[in-house]
Amino acid sequence: MKKISISVSEVKTLLESLEENEVTIKEILDFISDKKSKQNKDIFNKMSLVIDYSQNLKQMIIAGHYDWVNGNITESNFPFPKSLKGDELLVSAKLFYFDCLISSEDVIAKMDKSSYRPANLTELLALGAEQPYLQKRFPIVALNSNFYDTFNELSVPVLIFDKGLRKLDLRCFNHDWLGFCFLGVHK
């Protein structure tokens, strides 16, 4: 069995994240148990997502039935490519999880080695609408859509479950991630 080295601050961050997202000990044990291992691995296999560009951003958000949406997630901050307007695209996607503290740049590099690119906001919204239960298990980040917030911080969209609510929120791109999944799209 491979030993994993983890710092006290990483454990603290993980425990705070678990508490904020109301994850129970039973859910943690189910996630790591042999009985559930195949089911959990299946979510990291390839999946198909339909991106409907005939919808605007507001319609895509409504389709996801989120309980709360960050007010900065707007069409002006996250514009759609005009060339895709009215199209419906089918993409092959996959969730990436790294069992360590990792930077956004390292996530992108690892995705690239696997012939994937980070997902954009519309792809993340398609996942949230098609598989809403996933964000209750772990936060999911789209590193390929970003904007500079009022503090001049580069922010990216994330699906998160917090205090019993499904949220579409933003997190700092220059964040070191622990316990997050990243949506990638096959190139």
PyMOL commands that set and color helices and strands:
alter all, ss='L'
color gray80, all
select helices_A, chain A and resi 8-20+25-32+34-42+57-63+82-84+104-113+121-130+134-137
alter helices_A, ss='H'
color red, helices_A
select strands_A, chain A and resi 47-52+68-69+88-97+102-103+116-118+140-141+147-148+154-162+165-172+176-177+181-186
alter strands_A, ss='S'
color yellow, strands_A
deselect
rebuild
show_as cartoon
